[in-house]
Amino acid sequence: MRTNNWHVMPAVIASGILSFSGVLIETAMNVTFPQLMTEFSVTTNAVQWIT
């Protein structure tokens, strides 16, 4: 017998949105590495702690 658990669907949708947001934020931070390195006069190794 198959049951529909509609209360699970919001959790699945939230997980998908959060996963997408995480990838988007990490990509955005990688793009800013050169600017951050210049601004703070640090190496790539020092600035990678952000992600």
LUMTORNU-481952 format. One record per residue: residue number from 1; x, y negated, z of N, C-alpha, C in turn. Coordinates in steps of 0.001 Angstrom, whole numbers, always signed. Example, Ala and Ser with C-alpha at 12.3 -4.5 7.8 and 13.67 -1.06 7.14 Angstrom:
2
(r 1,(+13190,+5690,+7800),(+12300,+4500,+7800),(+13200,+3300,+7800))
(r 2,(+12850,+2250,+7080),(+13670,+1060,+7140),(+12900,-30,+7870))
% end
This chain:
51
(r 1,(+834,+1178,+0),(+0,+0,+0),(+884,-1248,+0))
(r 2,(+569,-2164,-858),(+1348,-3395,-990),(+629,-4537,-278))
(r 3,(+1393,-5259,+519),(+803,-6415,+1196),(+1514,-7678,+742))
(r 4,(+785,-8749,+700),(+1354,-10043,+342),(+1636,-10831,+1610))
(r 5,(+2878,-11164,+1787),(+3267,-11966,+2937),(+3482,-13407,+2476))
(r 6,(+2417,-14179,+2446),(+2490,-15546,+1951),(+3297,-16444,+2885))
(r 7,(+3426,-16065,+4130),(+4205,-16881,+5050),(+5709,-16762,+4796))
(r 8,(+6120,-15815,+3992),(+7532,-15642,+3658),(+7932,-16566,+2507))
(r 9,(+6997,-16906,+1652),(+7292,-17705,+461),(+7922,-19065,+786))
(r 10,(+7458,-19827,+1772),(+8137,-21098,+2079),(+9600,-20904,+2485))
(r 11,(+9909,-19829,+3178),(+11291,-19556,+3567),(+12147,-19248,+2339))
(r 12,(+11596,-18527,+1389),(+12326,-18207,+161),(+12576,-19481,-642))
(r 13,(+11574,-20326,-746),(+11721,-21589,-1479),(+12738,-22491,-786))
(r 14,(+12666,-22584,+534),(+13619,-23410,+1282),(+15041,-22898,+1097))
(r 15,(+15224,-21591,+1095),(+16558,-21017,+888),(+17099,-21374,-491))
(r 16,(+16247,-21329,-1488),(+16665,-21693,-2840),(+17059,-23154,-2946))
(r 17,(+16269,-24023,-2338),(+16572,-25457,-2368),(+17876,-25748,-1635))
(r 18,(+18064,-25139,-479),(+19289,-25366,+287),(+20520,-24825,-434))
(r 19,(+20381,-23691,-1107),(+21505,-23136,-1868),(+21897,-24076,-3002))
(r 20,(+20902,-24569,-3721),(+21158,-25509,-4811),(+21805,-26784,-4278))
(r 21,(+21298,-27290,-3166),(+21853,-28514,-2575),(+23305,-28316,-2162))
(r 22,(+23619,-27164,-1604),(+24992,-26886,-1195),(+25952,-26905,-2365))
(r 23,(+25558,-26284,-3461),(+26406,-26263,-4657),(+26563,-27676,-5208))
(r 24,(+25483,-28428,-5236),(+25523,-29794,-5753),(+26435,-30686,-4914))
(r 25,(+26334,-30590,-3614),(+27154,-31411,-2722),(+28629,-31029,-2834))
(r 26,(+28911,-29730,-2902),(+30307,-29300,-3022),(+30917,-29782,-4330))
(r 27,(+30150,-29733,-5413),(+30633,-30225,-6699),(+30884,-31729,-6641))
(r 28,(+29979,-32452,-6026),(+30145,-33901,-5909),(+31398,-34246,-5109))
(r 29,(+31667,-33496,-4068),(+32859,-33761,-3262),(+34126,-33450,-4048))
(r 30,(+34112,-32404,-4862),(+35290,-32074,-5669),(+35590,-33172,-6681))
(r 31,(+34565,-33818,-7186),(+34752,-34901,-8144),(+35401,-36113,-7472))
(r 32,(+35140,-36300,-6189),(+35681,-37470,-5484),(+37095,-37259,-4946))
(r 33,(+37675,-36086,-5104),(+39021,-35823,-4578),(+40052,-36866,-5013))
(r 34,(+40158,-37184,-6299),(+41176,-38175,-6694),(+40989,-39529,-6004))
(r 35,(+39754,-39975,-5893),(+39479,-41251,-5226),(+39863,-41192,-3747))
(r 36,(+39503,-40099,-3085),(+39839,-39943,-1669),(+41349,-39857,-1459))
(r 37,(+42033,-39155,-2359),(+43484,-39025,-2244),(+44162,-40387,-2378))
(r 38,(+43666,-41201,-3286),(+44225,-42539,-3465),(+43909,-43432,-2274))
(r 39,(+42671,-43398,-1841),(+42220,-44265,-741),(+42965,-43990,+562))
(r 40,(+43168,-42709,+873),(+43789,-42351,+2143),(+45268,-41967,+2019))
(r 41,(+45804,-42031,+802),(+47215,-41695,+539),(+47585,-40324,+1105))
(r 42,(+46814,-39316,+703),(+47055,-37950,+1164),(+47171,-37021,-40))
(r 43,(+47641,-35800,+226),(+47786,-34800,-832),(+46471,-34043,-1034))
(r 44,(+46457,-33223,-2065),(+45278,-32404,-2335),(+44991,-31457,-1180))
(r 45,(+46025,-30873,-615),(+45834,-29956,+514),(+45171,-30645,+1698))
(r 46,(+45524,-31884,+1930),(+44957,-32610,+3070),(+43498,-32985,+2844))
(r 47,(+43117,-33240,+1601),(+41751,-33691,+1331),(+40782,-32513,+1134))
(r 48,(+41283,-31308,+933),(+40410,-30163,+684),(+39620,-29720,+1901))
(r 49,(+39954,-30168,+3070),(+39213,-29773,+4276),(+37766,-30242,+4210))
(r 50,(+37469,-31213,+3367),(+36103,-31741,+3266),(+35131,-30659,+2813))
(r 51,(+35557,-29863,+1836),(+34656,-28816,+1359),(+35027,-27523,+2020))
% end
